[in-house]
Amino acid sequence: MIGTTRRAVLTAACALPLALALPSGTAEARTPYVRPFMGWSSWSVESSTRSGYGTHWLNEGNIKNAADSLSGKLSSAGYKNLNIDAGWNFDYDWNFHTDANGIPDADKERFPSGMPALSDYVHGKDLKLGLYGAAGLEKEVYDKNAPILGTDCHAQDIAVQPLTPTNKWGGSWKIDYSNPCAQDYIDSIVARYASWGIDFIKIDGVTKDNVADIKAWSTAIDHSGRSMWLSASAWPVDLEAGDGLRPYANGVRVDTDIECYCETTSTWTSSVDDRFADLPQWLPKLSAPHYLADLDSMPINNNTGSGLQDGISDTERQTVMTFWSMASSPLYVGGDIWFLDDKARAILTNPEVIALDQAAVLPKQLRSGSAQVWTKRVGGATYLAVYNLGASATDITVDLRTAGVHGKQRLRDVVARKDIGSATRSWTATDVPAHGSRFIKLS
């Protein structure tokens, strides 16, 4: 994408040499990510009230264990991102802190070896590492009036006056980007992250008022010379921000948190089911493959072993995987990946379902309501997904002409990975269970 955007090719085969991708002194030429990222995020674990979890869970040992598990269990299927969410630069009493220049630094009690050493460990597993931040100027940075690296400015020089709360929870001060030192400050953070080998940045609390923040982070990534996925997040991001964020963010959170903030990772009604109504509102705002809907982490991890449980049934887990993949959302697992069970692994690593996600093609909703029908076309084939959001099993019939296909069609069950015959004019998914789905390929 040309203009003021920041992108990067995800695969080495598509990557341009740095000298070509980022000409010296400019931030105008960049190459786009061509598929949504895949991996794991820590927040589902941090949000749980189950004993042994919650925000105190976040520490160096547990993140290394997560890296070992992600590398050994899912990375071969493409799950490469290990994203550390809120808390990495908070102490155990949840006090935010930065270094003398206002740059976030890892809490020494949580991460005694420091972020560069942890990054080396994660990259040594052939994984990527992501970090969390919030939109605006952290109040801790303003209060100590941190000097901004490479400038004569201090933090208080770049805050809008009178002081104006910003982001979804009003936790930071609004930044005055008419002052060039404001961009210098964001640049200093991202340059530090680049020196650590960070590959992903999530900026949380994004409202329409924070489009300028995401633009600044995007520009800073350009200036750093390192490829980083930039995610604009909130619960959800304001729909009114969708158009403004399009040139700058790779992904945008279109719905509330998946987590139930309870004893499990999630429940169907704690917000899994909200996505079927909310994604259609965002589809006109999106632009594949460069600006994709982020449906949040997938509660597909552990229903049978010890530790944190998913809180949704196996039927619902498959529906999540199907819906995320049809949306070409980033695929990242929530929950304690150390206890990943066999069923979760089978759902998450189905190559045909993953391929539909990684095609980075946006779907169309053909039918709303309790019996939904979605479609998208990839590589000359049409894919149909049906979802039963009702409380009892039902048949769902689709007029194939509404999906733009005519004549006799061969049918393949994408989840089961087997051919299931043919159909002309219509196809019926029989006895779809409550909260269940069917996913077929027409060719």
Residue pairs with C-beta under 8 A, 6 or more apart in sequence:
1 7
1 30
1 32
1 247
1 290
2 28
3 28
3 247
4 27
4 28
4 215
4 218
4 219
4 247
4 248
5 30
5 32
5 218
5 247
5 248
5 290
6 27
6 30
6 218
6 219
6 221
6 222
6 230
6 248
7 30
7 31
7 32
7 33
7 250
7 290
8 15
8 21
8 30
8 31
8 32
8 33
8 227
8 228
8 229
9 15
9 16
9 31
9 32
9 33
9 34
9 227
10 33
10 34
10 35
10 37
11 34
14 31
14 34
15 21
15 31
15 227
16 31
18 225
20 29
21 29
21 30
21 31
22 29
22 30
22 222
22 225
23 29
27 219
27 222
27 223
30 222
32 289
32 290
33 229
33 250
33 289
33 290
34 289
34 360
35 289
35 357
35 358
35 359
35 360
36 251
36 289
36 292
36 328
36 329
36 330
36 331
36 357
36 358
36 360
37 80
37 81
37 128
37 200
37 229
37 251
37 330
37 331
37 332
38 77
38 78
38 79
38 80
38 81
38 330
38 331
38 332
38 354
38 357
38 358
39 70
39 79
39 80
39 81
39 82
39 83
39 127
39 128
39 130
39 330
39 331
39 332
39 333
40 66
40 70
40 74
40 79
40 81
40 82
40 83
40 297
40 332
40 333
40 334
40 337
41 83
41 85
41 130
41 297
41 332
41 333
41 334
42 57
42 58
42 63
42 66
42 83
42 84
42 85
42 87
43 85
43 86
43 257
43 259
43 297
43 334
44 258
44 259
44 265
44 266
44 297
44 299
44 308
44 334
44 335
45 53
45 57
45 58
45 62
45 308
45 334
45 335
45 336
46 53
46 54
46 55
46 57
46 58
46 85
46 86
46 87
47 54
47 257
47 259
47 261
48 54
48 259
48 261
48 262
48 263
48 264
48 265
48 308
49 261
49 262
49 263
50 263
50 264
50 308
52 307
53 308
53 336
55 87
55 90
55 92
55 94
56 92
58 84
58 85
58 87
58 88
58 110
59 109
59 110
59 111
60 110
60 111
60 112
60 113
60 118
63 82
63 84
63 111
63 118
63 122
64 118
64 121
65 338
66 82
66 337
66 338
67 82
67 121
67 122
67 125
67 127
68 125
69 337
69 338
69 340
70 79
70 82
70 125
70 127
70 337
71 125
71 126
71 127
73 337
73 340
73 345
74 333
74 337
74 340
74 345
74 348
74 349
75 125
75 126
75 127
76 349
77 348
77 349
77 351
77 354
78 331
78 354
78 358
79 331
79 332
79 333
79 348
80 126
80 127
80 128
81 127
81 128
81 129
81 130
81 199
81 200
81 229
81 332
82 122
82 127
82 128
82 129
82 130
83 129
83 130
83 131
83 132
83 200
83 202
83 332
84 129
84 130
84 131
84 132
85 132
85 202
86 132
86 204
87 94
87 107
87 110
87 132
88 104
88 106
88 107
88 110
88 111
88 115
88 131
88 132
89 96
89 97
89 98
89 104
89 105
89 106
89 107
90 96
90 97
90 107
91 97
91 107
91 109
91 110
92 107
92 109
92 110
96 138
96 140
97 104
97 105
97 107
97 140
98 104
98 105
98 138
98 140
98 141
98 146
99 105
100 146
100 147
101 146
101 147
101 148
101 149
101 188
102 138
102 141
102 144
102 146
102 148
102 155
102 185
102 188
103 149
103 188
103 189
103 192
104 131
104 133
104 189
105 115
106 114
106 115
106 118
108 114
111 118
115 131
115 196
116 195
116 196
116 197
118 129
119 129
119 196
119 197
119 198
120 197
122 128
122 129
123 129
123 197
128 199
128 200
129 196
129 197
129 198
129 199
129 200
130 198
130 199
130 200
130 201
130 202
130 229
131 193
131 198
131 200
131 201
131 202
132 201
132 202
132 204
133 189
133 201
133 202
133 203
133 204
134 167
134 171
134 172
134 203
134 204
134 205
135 166
135 167
135 172
135 203
135 204
135 205
135 206
135 207
135 210
135 213
135 214
136 166
136 167
136 171
136 172
136 173
136 174
136 175
136 205
136 210
136 213
137 155
137 158
137 159
137 172
137 173
137 174
137 175
137 185
138 171
138 172
139 171
139 172
139 173
141 155
142 155
142 156
142 159
142 163
142 173
144 155
145 154
145 155
145 156
146 154
146 155
147 153
147 154
147 155
148 154
148 155
148 157
148 158
148 181
148 184
148 185
148 188
149 184
149 188
150 184
150 188
151 181
151 184
153 179
153 181
153 184
153 185
155 185
157 179
157 181
158 175
158 176
158 179
158 181
158 182
158 185
159 173
159 174
159 175
159 176
160 173
160 174
160 175
160 176
161 176
163 173
163 174
164 173
164 174
165 171
165 172
165 173
165 174
166 172
166 173
166 174
166 175
166 207
166 209
166 210
166 213
167 204
167 205
167 206
167 207
167 210
167 234
168 204
168 205
168 206
168 207
168 234
168 235
169 205
171 205
172 205
174 209
175 182
175 185
175 212
175 213
175 216
176 182
177 183
177 212
177 215
177 216
182 216
183 216
183 219
183 220
186 216
186 217
186 219
186 220
187 219
187 220
187 223
187 224
189 220
190 201
190 217
190 220
190 221
190 223
190 224
190 228
191 220
191 223
191 224
193 201
193 224
193 226
193 228
194 224
194 225
194 226
194 228
198 226
198 228
199 226
199 227
199 228
199 229
200 228
200 229
200 231
201 217
201 221
201 228
201 229
201 230
201 231
202 231
202 233
203 210
203 213
203 214
203 217
203 230
203 231
203 232
203 233
204 233
204 234
205 233
205 234
206 213
206 214
206 232
206 233
206 234
206 237
206 238
206 241
206 245
206 252
206 253
207 234
207 237
207 238
207 241
208 238
208 240
208 241
208 244
210 232
210 241
211 241
211 244
211 245
211 248
214 230
214 232
214 245
214 248
214 249
215 247
215 248
217 230
217 248
218 230
218 247
218 248
218 249
221 228
221 230
229 250
229 251
230 248
230 249
230 250
230 251
231 249
231 250
231 251
231 252
231 253
231 294
231 330
232 241
232 245
232 248
232 249
232 251
232 252
232 253
233 252
233 253
233 294
234 253
235 253
235 255
235 256
235 257
236 253
236 254
236 255
236 256
236 278
237 245
237 252
237 253
237 254
239 281
239 282
239 285
241 252
242 252
242 282
242 285
242 286
243 285
245 252
245 291
246 285
246 286
246 287
246 291
249 291
250 290
250 291
250 292
251 291
251 292
251 293
251 294
251 329
251 330
252 282
252 285
252 286
252 291
252 292
252 293
252 294
253 294
253 296
254 275
254 278
254 279
254 281
254 282
254 293
254 294
254 295
255 271
255 274
255 275
255 278
255 279
255 295
255 296
256 271
256 274
256 296
257 271
257 296
258 265
258 266
258 270
258 271
258 272
258 295
258 296
258 297
258 298
258 299
258 334
259 265
259 266
259 270
259 297
259 299
259 334
260 266
260 267
260 270
260 271
260 311
261 270
262 270
262 311
263 309
263 311
264 299
264 308
264 309
264 310
264 311
265 299
265 301
265 308
265 309
265 310
265 311
265 334
265 335
266 272
266 299
266 310
266 311
266 312
266 334
267 311
267 312
268 312
268 316
268 435
270 311
272 299
272 312
272 316
272 320
273 389
273 435
275 295
275 323
276 323
276 372
276 387
276 389
277 368
279 293
279 295
279 327
279 365
280 365
280 368
282 293
283 293
283 362
283 363
283 364
283 365
286 292
286 293
286 362
288 328
288 360
288 361
288 362
289 328
289 360
289 361
292 327
292 328
292 329
292 330
292 360
293 327
293 328
293 329
294 329
294 330
295 323
295 324
295 327
295 329
295 330
296 334
297 332
297 333
297 334
298 320
298 321
298 324
298 331
298 332
298 333
298 334
298 348
299 310
299 311
299 312
299 317
299 320
299 334
299 335
300 310
300 317
300 320
300 321
300 333
300 334
300 335
300 344
300 347
300 348
301 308
301 310
301 333
301 334
301 335
301 336
301 337
301 339
301 340
301 341
301 344
302 308
302 309
302 310
302 335
302 336
302 339
302 340
302 341
302 344
303 309
303 310
303 313
303 314
303 317
303 341
303 343
303 344
304 341
304 342
304 343
305 339
305 341
306 339
307 336
307 338
307 339
308 335
308 336
308 339
310 317
310 335
310 344
312 320
313 435
314 343
314 347
315 433
315 434
315 435
315 436
316 435
316 436
317 343
317 344
317 347
318 347
318 415
318 436
318 437
319 387
319 435
319 436
319 437
321 331
321 347
321 348
321 350
321 353
322 353
322 385
322 387
322 415
322 437
322 439
323 374
323 385
323 387
323 437
324 331
324 357
325 331
325 353
325 354
325 356
325 357
326 356
326 357
326 363
326 374
326 376
326 383
326 385
326 439
327 357
327 362
327 363
328 356
328 357
328 358
328 359
328 360
328 361
328 362
328 363
329 357
331 348
331 354
331 357
333 340
333 344
333 348
350 414
350 415
350 417
352 414
352 415
352 417
352 441
353 414
353 415
353 439
356 376
356 378
356 383
356 414
359 378
359 379
361 376
361 377
361 378
362 376
363 374
363 375
363 376
363 385
364 374
364 375
364 376
365 372
365 373
365 374
366 373
366 374
366 375
366 398
366 402
366 403
367 373
367 398
369 389
370 388
370 389
370 390
371 386
371 387
371 388
371 389
371 390
371 394
371 396
371 432
372 386
372 387
372 389
373 384
373 385
373 386
373 396
373 398
373 402
374 384
374 385
374 386
374 387
375 382
375 383
375 384
375 385
375 403
375 404
376 382
376 383
377 383
377 404
380 443
381 441
381 442
381 443
382 403
382 404
382 405
382 441
382 442
382 443
383 414
383 439
383 440
383 441
383 442
384 398
384 403
384 427
384 439
384 440
384 442
385 437
385 438
385 439
385 440
386 396
386 398
386 429
386 432
386 437
386 438
387 432
387 436
387 437
388 394
388 396
388 432
388 433
388 434
388 435
388 436
388 437
389 435
390 434
391 434
392 434
393 431
393 432
393 433
393 434
393 436
394 431
394 432
395 428
395 429
395 430
395 431
395 432
396 428
396 429
396 432
396 438
397 426
397 427
397 428
397 429
398 426
398 427
398 428
398 429
399 425
399 426
400 406
400 409
400 423
400 424
400 425
400 426
400 427
400 442
401 425
403 442
405 442
407 424
408 422
408 423
408 424
409 422
409 423
409 424
409 427
409 442
409 443
410 419
410 421
410 422
410 442
410 443
411 419
411 420
411 421
411 422
411 423
411 427
411 440
411 441
411 442
412 418
412 419
412 420
412 440
412 441
412 443
413 419
413 420
413 438
413 439
413 440
414 439
414 440
414 441
415 438
415 439
420 440
423 442
427 440
429 438
429 440
432 438
